[in-house]
């Protein structure tokens, strides 16, 4: 009898939970991402994780159904980032093979940090309407991310491969216990790694097709072809990193299904266009990632509003760390860049021109284009880099609709997921974003997110990211170093009071703070605040700041008090 009672209670709770997951969205404008048409005044019924019904006629809601008034709003599928790496954080220390700063932050600490922030990354992706991500290469720990960490945290859909197959392996990775990039130079080695990965059920396979004078593309071709055959035999798509035109052609001929980067050495020719179309290959441009390395090495990030507002503050703050690191502690390459970066500017200007031309040509020829950022690489932030990538794609001259398609249905098609995600249709997963304005009219309207719906769960954007006092203060420091007054003021409460120790009030209210700091930002072009030490005590953050004003430097202790996610009081001890 006791077992029956317990079973009945469990069933009742389960039934109640299912009812509570029912949502009705009324009178909303549905964006058809395939055609760009707007289907006005539609009603959408969501039950559990799925879209059950879409109708222009009124849908009768059941008991305990949540009702959302969608009048004058727009709904579209959640966006997809088809190229990220969880094993990388985006900070200046995350790729010691690019710049070895392990004498400052040991790589073991950086790897652990990358693991620690994964739940935080999840929330940042969802906050910006990105409901699906593809991790295209990382250690075996990635499978734990997908199979365990996503289950215990609010998260986007995570699809991934395991370690990259590559003819080249950076030395920084060779001694790790869990290697993200495996050196594979023979068919036998490829088979061993593939068979090791297969029990983990990768969603696809990835090859890092790196070529140089010692390893021409043709030399690795038989191994790449073998990997493609193994993948296809197991119903897996093969993604390939190939940035040269000849290498990309070989990658497709070998059996590659997805090219995860732009071709940047030559403008594509007819042979390539015909090849990519004939084989139905998806093309992911990733226009910004390479240049972001250079900007970070010069400690000159773009300070895009999305990064200042939504990037993990600690990570973004490291992108100016090289300002405080002397020449003797960086590589010769960085020292040379500091002296003169004009050649690199010319190099990237040429690469940008080629990449943008190629994107336009391929898009105009009907190639399946998908949006991807390569987030996690130095300077390319998880989640907040997405809009910046979209803006870069727009500069290629492709339409807003084509970019929206690349960010939704095209991305889903490229990875064979369009039966479940990528558009607003009955029976698909309820991964949706509700917007106040139409993004096809203006891509900036992707910033007008009213609600995010993940697998039928309604999420309030303002509730997704709850930053700690330390993160709030660091976001303020980042905005200060960027001399961005709006981002700076967004960290302060309306009632902010600023004191000189102990009780001399020097600024009272946001208007005074804005006025004072706007003048500083306008007058001091090389303003920089370095945090020498930081102590966190509850909601108080105590920073020892070393501040540069033109050629003058000053030391100050700043005590910040944070209430409800905003700085409410600052006390300076000089």
RAPE-V340537 format. One record per residue. N is the residue number from 1. PHI is phi in degrees with one decimal (none if undefined). PSI is psi in degrees with one decimal (NA if undefined). D_LAST is the distance of its C-alpha to the last C-alpha in whole Angstrom. Layout:
BEGIN
N & PHI & PSI & D_LAST
N & PHI & PSI & D_LAST
END
This chain:
BEGIN
1 & none & -40.2 & 73
2 & -62.6 & -41.7 & 69
3 & -64.2 & -39.2 & 69
4 & -63.7 & -43.4 & 70
5 & -62.4 & -45.6 & 68
6 & -62.6 & -41.5 & 65
7 & -64.7 & -40.0 & 66
8 & -64.7 & -42.1 & 67
9 & -63.4 & -43.9 & 63
10 & -60.7 & -42.0 & 62
11 & -64.4 & -42.2 & 64
12 & -62.6 & -42.5 & 63
13 & -65.2 & -41.5 & 59
14 & -63.3 & -43.0 & 60
15 & -64.6 & -43.9 & 62
16 & -61.0 & -39.8 & 59
17 & -63.2 & -41.2 & 57
18 & -64.7 & -41.1 & 59
19 & -63.7 & -41.1 & 59
20 & -65.3 & -21.2 & 56
21 & -83.7 & -0.4 & 55
22 & -80.1 & 128.9 & 57
23 & -133.4 & 136.5 & 56
24 & -119.0 & 121.7 & 57
25 & -105.3 & 120.8 & 56
26 & -109.1 & 143.8 & 58
27 & 57.2 & 38.6 & 58
28 & -102.4 & 153.7 & 56
29 & -89.4 & 117.5 & 56
30 & -91.3 & 127.8 & 57
31 & -87.6 & 116.3 & 56
32 & -82.4 & 103.9 & 59
33 & -72.7 & -12.9 & 57
34 & -77.6 & -40.2 & 60
35 & -112.5 & -19.6 & 61
36 & 85.0 & -1.5 & 58
37 & -74.8 & 151.2 & 60
38 & -105.2 & 121.9 & 59
39 & -95.8 & 103.3 & 61
40 & -79.4 & 155.3 & 60
41 & 50.1 & 53.3 & 60
42 & -99.6 & 153.3 & 61
43 & -115.0 & 132.7 & 61
44 & -124.4 & 124.5 & 59
45 & -105.7 & 125.4 & 60
46 & -114.6 & 129.2 & 58
47 & -129.0 & 126.3 & 59
48 & 63.5 & -125.1 & 57
49 & -97.9 & -4.8 & 56
50 & -113.3 & 156.0 & 59
51 & -82.4 & 118.5 & 60
52 & -92.3 & -40.2 & 63
53 & -150.4 & 141.4 & 64
54 & -130.8 & 126.8 & 63
55 & -154.0 & 148.2 & 65
56 & -80.6 & -13.2 & 65
57 & -90.6 & 154.5 & 67
58 & -61.2 & 133.7 & 66
59 & -103.7 & 125.3 & 65
60 & -71.9 & 122.8 & 66
61 & -82.5 & 147.5 & 63
62 & -88.2 & 171.3 & 63
63 & -61.8 & 139.3 & 62
64 & 71.1 & 13.6 & 58
65 & -81.8 & 129.8 & 58
66 & -77.2 & 134.2 & 54
67 & -115.0 & 128.0 & 55
68 & -113.4 & 127.3 & 53
69 & -82.3 & 111.4 & 53
70 & -98.8 & 12.1 & 53
71 & -56.0 & 131.4 & 54
72 & 66.9 & 13.1 & 53
73 & -114.3 & 170.3 & 51
74 & -126.1 & 146.1 & 52
75 & -128.5 & 138.6 & 52
76 & -144.2 & 166.4 & 52
77 & -66.6 & 151.7 & 52
78 & -58.9 & 148.6 & 49
79 & -80.7 & 162.3 & 48
80 & -126.6 & 126.5 & 48
81 & -100.7 & 110.5 & 46
82 & -86.3 & 5.2 & 49
83 & -152.3 & 96.8 & 47
84 & -137.8 & 171.2 & 44
85 & -141.4 & 112.1 & 43
86 & -71.0 & -25.0 & 41
87 & -75.8 & -6.1 & 41
88 & -115.7 & 142.3 & 38
89 & -95.4 & -23.2 & 35
90 & 97.8 & -9.5 & 34
91 & -81.7 & 176.5 & 31
92 & -71.4 & -13.5 & 31
93 & -102.8 & 2.2 & 32
94 & -83.1 & -13.8 & 35
95 & -132.0 & 82.2 & 38
96 & -62.9 & -15.0 & 38
97 & -74.0 & -22.7 & 41
98 & -88.6 & -41.8 & 40
99 & -151.4 & 116.1 & 36
100 & -82.6 & 103.1 & 36
101 & -117.4 & 27.2 & 33
102 & -68.3 & -14.7 & 34
103 & -73.9 & -13.7 & 32
104 & -102.5 & -50.1 & 29
105 & -126.5 & 108.7 & 30
106 & -55.5 & 141.6 & 34
107 & -62.9 & -30.7 & 36
108 & -60.9 & -40.3 & 37
109 & -66.1 & -39.8 & 34
110 & -64.9 & -41.1 & 34
111 & -62.3 & -43.5 & 38
112 & -65.1 & -39.8 & 37
113 & -60.7 & -42.2 & 34
114 & -59.1 & -38.5 & 36
115 & -69.5 & -41.4 & 38
116 & -63.3 & -33.5 & 36
117 & -91.7 & 2.9 & 35
118 & -58.1 & -46.9 & 38
119 & -60.0 & -34.3 & 38
120 & -66.1 & -42.1 & 35
121 & -59.1 & -43.1 & 37
122 & -51.4 & -50.7 & 40
123 & -66.6 & -34.6 & 38
124 & -68.3 & -39.3 & 37
125 & -60.5 & -48.5 & 40
126 & -63.8 & -39.0 & 42
127 & -57.0 & -33.5 & 39
128 & -97.5 & 14.9 & 40
129 & 80.0 & 16.5 & 44
130 & -97.2 & 105.7 & 44
131 & -101.8 & -4.3 & 47
132 & -143.1 & 136.9 & 48
133 & -133.1 & 148.5 & 47
134 & -115.2 & 115.1 & 49
135 & -87.3 & 109.3 & 47
136 & -99.1 & 46.6 & 49
137 & 138.5 & 121.9 & 49
138 & -177.5 & -176.6 & 47
139 & -70.5 & 174.2 & 48
140 & -63.1 & -20.9 & 50
141 & -56.9 & -25.3 & 47
142 & -53.7 & -36.2 & 47
143 & -66.4 & -31.9 & 50
144 & -66.6 & -37.5 & 48
145 & -57.0 & -49.8 & 46
146 & -70.8 & -43.1 & 49
147 & -91.5 & -17.8 & 51
148 & -126.9 & -54.7 & 49
149 & -65.6 & -36.9 & 45
150 & -65.0 & -30.4 & 46
151 & -73.3 & -26.4 & 49
152 & -101.5 & 2.9 & 46
153 & -141.3 & 150.8 & 43
154 & -62.2 & 125.4 & 44
155 & -152.4 & 159.0 & 44
156 & -72.1 & 171.3 & 46
157 & -65.8 & 135.4 & 49
158 & -119.1 & 120.0 & 49
159 & -117.3 & 145.8 & 51
160 & -160.7 & 166.4 & 51
161 & -112.5 & 174.3 & 53
162 & -93.4 & -144.0 & 52
163 & -58.6 & 148.7 & 51
164 & -74.8 & 139.5 & 52
165 & -84.5 & 126.3 & 55
166 & -151.7 & 142.7 & 55
167 & -74.3 & -8.4 & 56
168 & -132.2 & 138.7 & 53
169 & -129.0 & 122.6 & 50
170 & -60.3 & 140.4 & 47
171 & -59.1 & -32.0 & 46
172 & -59.5 & -24.6 & 43
173 & -96.7 & -14.8 & 45
174 & -66.7 & -26.7 & 48
175 & -100.6 & 4.6 & 47
176 & -74.3 & 149.6 & 46
177 & -71.0 & -34.2 & 48
178 & -121.5 & 100.3 & 48
179 & -91.1 & 127.9 & 48
180 & -80.0 & -25.6 & 47
181 & -129.7 & 115.3 & 50
182 & -98.5 & 135.3 & 53
183 & -79.4 & 116.8 & 55
184 & -125.9 & 114.4 & 58
185 & -120.6 & 2.2 & 61
186 & -143.6 & 161.1 & 64
187 & -61.8 & -37.1 & 66
188 & -64.9 & -44.8 & 66
189 & -64.1 & -38.3 & 62
190 & -62.9 & -41.5 & 62
191 & -65.0 & -41.3 & 64
192 & -62.0 & -47.5 & 63
193 & -66.5 & -40.8 & 59
194 & -60.8 & -46.1 & 61
195 & -67.0 & -29.3 & 63
196 & -69.7 & -36.4 & 60
197 & -79.0 & -33.0 & 58
198 & -55.4 & -41.2 & 61
199 & -61.9 & -21.1 & 61
200 & -81.1 & -6.1 & 57
201 & 59.4 & 62.7 & 58
202 & -61.9 & 149.7 & 56
203 & -81.7 & -22.4 & 56
204 & -164.3 & 177.1 & 57
205 & -120.6 & 149.2 & 57
206 & -131.8 & 136.1 & 55
207 & -114.9 & 131.8 & 55
208 & -96.8 & 91.9 & 53
209 & -85.0 & 74.2 & 55
210 & -87.6 & 129.7 & 54
211 & -126.7 & 150.3 & 56
212 & -156.8 & -174.0 & 56
213 & -63.5 & -28.0 & 58
214 & -86.7 & -14.8 & 59
215 & -139.5 & 74.7 & 59
216 & -64.0 & 155.4 & 61
217 & -57.3 & -37.5 & 61
218 & -64.0 & -31.1 & 65
219 & -63.7 & -38.8 & 64
220 & -87.5 & -9.3 & 62
221 & -53.7 & -47.0 & 65
222 & -60.9 & -34.7 & 67
223 & -70.5 & -42.2 & 64
224 & -61.9 & -43.0 & 62
225 & -61.8 & -40.6 & 66
226 & -64.2 & -42.3 & 66
227 & -62.5 & -41.6 & 63
228 & -60.8 & -42.0 & 64
229 & -64.3 & -41.3 & 67
230 & -62.7 & -43.4 & 66
231 & -62.8 & -50.9 & 64
232 & -65.7 & -34.3 & 66
233 & -60.8 & -29.2 & 69
234 & -104.5 & 21.7 & 66
235 & 57.8 & 38.9 & 65
236 & -116.8 & 140.8 & 62
237 & -81.2 & 152.2 & 61
238 & -110.2 & 120.7 & 59
239 & -98.5 & 142.1 & 56
240 & -133.6 & 131.6 & 56
241 & -86.1 & 111.0 & 53
242 & -149.8 & 109.5 & 55
243 & -103.0 & -5.7 & 53
244 & -102.7 & 146.7 & 56
245 & -58.3 & -48.0 & 59
246 & -63.0 & -42.4 & 61
247 & -64.4 & -40.5 & 60
248 & -64.7 & -38.4 & 59
249 & -61.4 & -45.4 & 63
250 & -64.0 & -38.0 & 64
251 & -60.7 & -40.8 & 61
252 & -69.9 & -43.3 & 63
253 & -62.9 & -30.3 & 67
254 & -73.4 & -21.6 & 66
255 & 123.3 & 11.6 & 65
256 & -63.7 & 140.0 & 61
257 & -103.9 & -23.0 & 61
258 & -140.0 & 128.7 & 57
259 & -101.2 & 118.9 & 55
260 & -92.7 & 4.9 & 52
261 & -143.6 & 162.7 & 51
262 & -70.7 & 151.0 & 52
263 & -80.1 & 126.7 & 54
264 & -127.5 & 3.0 & 52
265 & -95.2 & -27.8 & 54
266 & -144.1 & 154.0 & 57
267 & -69.8 & 136.1 & 58
268 & -63.5 & 146.5 & 60
269 & -105.6 & 178.3 & 64
270 & -62.4 & -37.9 & 67
271 & -57.4 & -44.1 & 68
272 & -68.5 & -43.5 & 64
273 & -58.9 & -45.9 & 64
274 & -63.3 & -40.1 & 68
275 & -65.9 & -46.4 & 67
276 & -69.7 & -33.9 & 64
277 & -73.2 & -44.0 & 66
278 & -59.7 & -36.7 & 69
279 & -95.9 & 5.7 & 67
280 & 52.9 & 48.2 & 65
281 & -89.0 & 138.2 & 61
282 & -89.0 & 141.9 & 58
283 & -120.0 & 120.4 & 55
284 & -109.9 & 113.0 & 52
285 & -68.7 & -40.5 & 50
286 & 39.2 & 70.1 & 46
287 & -78.4 & -25.5 & 45
288 & -102.6 & -21.1 & 42
289 & -60.5 & -43.3 & 41
290 & -65.0 & -44.2 & 42
291 & -67.2 & -27.9 & 40
292 & -65.6 & -29.0 & 37
293 & -60.3 & -50.0 & 37
294 & -60.3 & -46.5 & 36
295 & -62.1 & -37.3 & 34
296 & -70.6 & -37.7 & 32
297 & -65.1 & -28.4 & 32
298 & -91.0 & 2.2 & 31
299 & 57.0 & 39.7 & 28
300 & -129.5 & 62.7 & 29
301 & -64.4 & 159.4 & 30
302 & -68.2 & -21.2 & 32
303 & 55.6 & 45.1 & 29
304 & -61.8 & 142.0 & 32
305 & -53.0 & -33.2 & 31
306 & -65.5 & -40.7 & 33
307 & -67.2 & -43.6 & 31
308 & -65.2 & -30.5 & 28
309 & -90.7 & -36.4 & 29
310 & -125.0 & -13.1 & 32
311 & -68.2 & 152.5 & 31
312 & -57.0 & 120.0 & 30
313 & -59.8 & -38.4 & 26
314 & -63.5 & -44.5 & 25
315 & -65.4 & -47.9 & 28
316 & -64.2 & -34.0 & 27
317 & -61.6 & -26.7 & 24
318 & -71.6 & -16.1 & 26
319 & -70.9 & -8.6 & 27
320 & -110.3 & 8.2 & 25
321 & -61.5 & -31.5 & 24
322 & -67.1 & -11.9 & 26
323 & -64.8 & -30.5 & 24
324 & -99.3 & 0.4 & 22
325 & -101.7 & 123.5 & 25
326 & -72.5 & 164.0 & 27
327 & -57.7 & -34.1 & 30
328 & -73.8 & -7.2 & 31
329 & -112.7 & 11.5 & 31
330 & -126.6 & 170.2 & 32
331 & -72.5 & 163.8 & 36
332 & -60.3 & -36.2 & 38
333 & -59.6 & -43.7 & 38
334 & -66.3 & -41.4 & 35
335 & -59.5 & -42.0 & 34
336 & -67.8 & -38.6 & 37
337 & -62.0 & -40.8 & 36
338 & -61.4 & -33.2 & 33
339 & -75.8 & -40.5 & 35
340 & -162.9 & 113.7 & 37
341 & -109.4 & 15.6 & 38
342 & -63.6 & -40.5 & 40
343 & -64.8 & -38.0 & 43
344 & -67.8 & -36.7 & 42
345 & -61.1 & -43.0 & 41
346 & -64.8 & -42.4 & 45
347 & -57.3 & -49.9 & 46
348 & -72.2 & -29.7 & 44
349 & -62.9 & -40.9 & 46
350 & -67.1 & -44.4 & 49
351 & -62.6 & -43.0 & 49
352 & -59.3 & -44.3 & 47
353 & -59.8 & -44.9 & 50
354 & -65.4 & -45.6 & 53
355 & -62.5 & -41.4 & 51
356 & -68.4 & -39.5 & 51
357 & -62.1 & -43.4 & 55
358 & -64.7 & -41.3 & 56
359 & -61.2 & -43.9 & 54
360 & -64.7 & -44.7 & 56
361 & -61.0 & -48.9 & 59
362 & -66.8 & -40.7 & 59
363 & -63.7 & -43.8 & 58
364 & -64.6 & -24.4 & 61
365 & -93.3 & 10.3 & 63
366 & 81.2 & 17.3 & 63
367 & -71.6 & 144.7 & 61
368 & -74.7 & 108.0 & 59
369 & -98.7 & 135.2 & 55
370 & -129.2 & 143.9 & 53
371 & -82.1 & 130.9 & 49
372 & -152.2 & 147.5 & 47
373 & -107.8 & -26.4 & 43
374 & 66.8 & 33.2 & 43
375 & -57.6 & 143.6 & 40
376 & 110.6 & -26.2 & 38
377 & -69.9 & 159.2 & 38
378 & -54.7 & 121.6 & 35
379 & 88.6 & -10.0 & 34
380 & -107.9 & 104.7 & 36
381 & -78.0 & 143.7 & 35
382 & -59.9 & 132.0 & 37
383 & 74.7 & -58.8 & 38
384 & -71.8 & -12.7 & 36
385 & -79.8 & -11.7 & 38
386 & -63.9 & -49.5 & 41
387 & -62.9 & -34.7 & 41
388 & -64.6 & -38.9 & 39
389 & -64.5 & -40.9 & 43
390 & -61.8 & -42.9 & 45
391 & -62.7 & -37.6 & 43
392 & -66.0 & -40.6 & 44
393 & -61.6 & -37.8 & 48
394 & -62.1 & -33.7 & 48
395 & -66.5 & -16.9 & 48
396 & -74.6 & -12.4 & 51
397 & 96.3 & 7.5 & 53
398 & -84.9 & 156.3 & 54
399 & -75.9 & 161.9 & 54
400 & -58.4 & -41.1 & 52
401 & -62.6 & -42.9 & 55
402 & -62.6 & -34.6 & 55
403 & -71.4 & -41.1 & 51
404 & -61.9 & -41.2 & 51
405 & -61.9 & -43.6 & 55
406 & -61.7 & -29.1 & 53
407 & -89.6 & -4.0 & 50
408 & -135.1 & -91.5 & 53
409 & -67.6 & -38.7 & 56
410 & -63.0 & -42.6 & 57
411 & -61.3 & -42.8 & 54
412 & -63.2 & -43.3 & 56
413 & -63.3 & -41.0 & 59
414 & -59.9 & -30.6 & 58
415 & -106.6 & 12.2 & 57
416 & 69.6 & 32.1 & 60
417 & -117.0 & 9.2 & 59
418 & -71.2 & -10.1 & 60
419 & -78.1 & -10.3 & 62
420 & -125.0 & -31.0 & 59
421 & -138.8 & 172.4 & 56
422 & 105.7 & -13.3 & 55
423 & -155.5 & 165.1 & 57
424 & -95.2 & 94.1 & 58
425 & -140.6 & 153.6 & 61
426 & -59.1 & 142.1 & 63
427 & 81.2 & -8.6 & 63
428 & -83.4 & 162.0 & 60
429 & -60.7 & 136.8 & 57
430 & -81.2 & 68.7 & 55
431 & -105.7 & 102.3 & 52
432 & -141.3 & 156.7 & 51
433 & -129.7 & 136.7 & 48
434 & -101.8 & 127.0 & 48
435 & -119.3 & 151.6 & 47
436 & -81.0 & -20.5 & 47
437 & -138.2 & 161.2 & 48
438 & -82.4 & 116.4 & 50
439 & -72.8 & -17.6 & 49
440 & -70.3 & -30.7 & 52
441 & -71.7 & -38.9 & 51
442 & -155.0 & 120.8 & 48
443 & -62.8 & -21.9 & 46
444 & -61.7 & -20.9 & 43
445 & -68.9 & -9.7 & 44
446 & -65.8 & -13.7 & 44
447 & -87.3 & 0.7 & 40
448 & -99.5 & 40.5 & 42
449 & -68.0 & 123.8 & 43
450 & -92.0 & -43.2 & 44
451 & -149.1 & 149.9 & 45
452 & -114.2 & 135.0 & 45
453 & -117.8 & 117.2 & 49
454 & -118.2 & 114.3 & 49
455 & 50.3 & 42.5 & 52
456 & 84.6 & -9.6 & 53
457 & -87.7 & 126.6 & 50
458 & -82.9 & 124.0 & 48
459 & -118.7 & 132.8 & 44
460 & -88.3 & 120.2 & 41
461 & -53.1 & -40.0 & 39
462 & -67.9 & -16.7 & 36
463 & -97.7 & -8.1 & 37
464 & -74.7 & -41.0 & 37
465 & -110.1 & 109.0 & 34
466 & -109.8 & 96.7 & 31
467 & -81.9 & 149.0 & 28
468 & -74.0 & 161.6 & 26
469 & -52.7 & -39.9 & 22
470 & -62.3 & -41.8 & 21
471 & -66.7 & -39.5 & 24
472 & -61.9 & -44.5 & 22
473 & -66.5 & -40.3 & 19
474 & -66.0 & -36.7 & 20
475 & -61.5 & -38.1 & 22
476 & -64.2 & -41.6 & 20
477 & -63.9 & -42.2 & 18
478 & -59.3 & -44.5 & 22
479 & -67.0 & -36.0 & 22
480 & -61.5 & -48.3 & 19
481 & -66.3 & -26.5 & 20
482 & -83.7 & -10.0 & 24
483 & 54.6 & 42.6 & 22
484 & -107.1 & 104.2 & 25
485 & -66.9 & -36.5 & 24
486 & -67.6 & -44.7 & 26
487 & -64.8 & -37.5 & 25
488 & -62.8 & -49.2 & 22
489 & -71.0 & -23.4 & 23
490 & -64.9 & -16.1 & 25
491 & -88.8 & -5.2 & 23
492 & -105.5 & 146.0 & 21
493 & -73.8 & 154.7 & 23
494 & -59.0 & -32.2 & 25
495 & -94.0 & 20.8 & 23
496 & -53.1 & 135.7 & 20
497 & -127.6 & 134.5 & 17
498 & -118.6 & 129.3 & 13
499 & -122.2 & 151.1 & 11
500 & -92.2 & 134.6 & 8
501 & -58.1 & 135.8 & 8
502 & -92.7 & -35.6 & 11
503 & -141.2 & 19.3 & 13
504 & -82.4 & 110.9 & 12
505 & -80.0 & 128.2 & 14
506 & -115.0 & -20.2 & 13
507 & -145.3 & 135.8 & 16
508 & -133.0 & 107.1 & 19
509 & 94.9 & 159.4 & 22
510 & -63.0 & -35.4 & 22
511 & -62.1 & -43.4 & 24
512 & -67.3 & -41.2 & 20
513 & -63.6 & -46.1 & 18
514 & -59.1 & -47.1 & 21
515 & -60.7 & -44.5 & 22
516 & -64.4 & -47.9 & 18
517 & -78.9 & -27.3 & 18
518 & -60.9 & -40.2 & 22
519 & -64.3 & -40.3 & 21
520 & -64.9 & -45.9 & 18
521 & -62.1 & -36.6 & 21
522 & -70.3 & -33.2 & 24
523 & -95.0 & -20.9 & 22
524 & -117.6 & 98.0 & 20
525 & -71.5 & -26.2 & 23
526 & -112.0 & 34.9 & 22
527 & -59.1 & 135.2 & 18
528 & -155.8 & 128.9 & 18
529 & -112.3 & 119.0 & 15
530 & -104.4 & 129.0 & 16
531 & -87.9 & 111.0 & 15
532 & -79.1 & -40.6 & 15
533 & -147.0 & 153.2 & 15
534 & -143.7 & 133.9 & 16
535 & -123.5 & 133.6 & 17
536 & -113.7 & 123.3 & 19
537 & -127.5 & 95.9 & 20
538 & 62.0 & -121.6 & 23
539 & -92.4 & 10.0 & 22
540 & -107.6 & 136.2 & 18
541 & -121.7 & 121.7 & 16
542 & -108.7 & 114.5 & 13
543 & -112.0 & 136.1 & 12
544 & -97.8 & 110.5 & 10
545 & -105.3 & 136.4 & 10
546 & -114.3 & 110.2 & 11
547 & -114.8 & 133.9 & 12
548 & -103.8 & 125.6 & 15
549 & -118.1 & 103.2 & 16
550 & 54.9 & -115.6 & 19
551 & -101.5 & 6.2 & 19
552 & -102.4 & 149.2 & 15
553 & -128.3 & 146.4 & 13
554 & -142.7 & 149.0 & 9
555 & -105.6 & 137.6 & 7
556 & -150.4 & 146.5 & 5
557 & -98.6 & 127.6 & 6
558 & -118.9 & 126.3 & 9
559 & -108.4 & 114.2 & 11
560 & -104.4 & 137.1 & 14
561 & -114.5 & 126.3 & 18
562 & -114.8 & 125.6 & 21
563 & -129.0 & 128.1 & 24
564 & 52.9 & 42.5 & 27
565 & 77.6 & 10.1 & 26
566 & -131.9 & 147.1 & 23
567 & -76.1 & 117.1 & 20
568 & -102.4 & -18.6 & 20
569 & -155.1 & 138.9 & 16
570 & -130.6 & 132.4 & 13
571 & -122.8 & 122.2 & 10
572 & -96.7 & 132.7 & 6
573 & -115.1 & 111.8 & 4
574 & -106.3 & NA & 0
END
